């Protein structure tokens, strides 16, 4: 099961900031939060990731609460091309049989940017 | 453009057949991951290879197999195909073995349709 919880859908007016929340209350102290988006049936596109400090890149900003139990992805000026499903991911720790960290994708948030 | 290349983009075949999907990772990436995305299951991790060796297994059926070649490209082989295997198959790559915080980068997928 995914270790994150996101609202199923959100709308945002074009040109406004889109704030996408994610709850990850069971996150461990050294685990990162990753954000991806999927436009139509294209491959998931990496957006940003962070540990505990706020992060910003050319696509978005990531705000992580001090207790690290939730985060918010911010698209500062949403455009119609930002309409997509946004996934917040916390990796699953390796187990004896798996041997590596794994991405577990939940159902994400379907963001619709409105003209 | 993520730098991950998948071929073919579309594949149509019949039940009982065998197909091979191909993935070329980003330059410098040593790990390749395979995912399946069907309408009712979302994105599911199948298997990971790192520098030619199998590193981790997810929900991969015994009818499916994969390998990574010395030039680091990977192939996913699907045999005895069933209608339920119709899905999008994505490949992702990352620099390391999947234990660092470096993100995975996804290709645009192969759409497999079983008739």
Interface residues (C-beta under 8 A of the other chain):
Chain A: X32 X34 X36 X41 X42 X43 X44 X45 X46 X49 X51 X87 X94 X97 X98 X99 X100 X101 X102 X103 X104 X105 X106 X107
Chain B: X2 X4 X6 X33 X37 X42 X43 X44 X45 X48 X50 X55 X56 X57 X58 X88 X90 X92 X97 X98 X99 X101 X103 X104 X105 X106 X107 X108 X109 X111
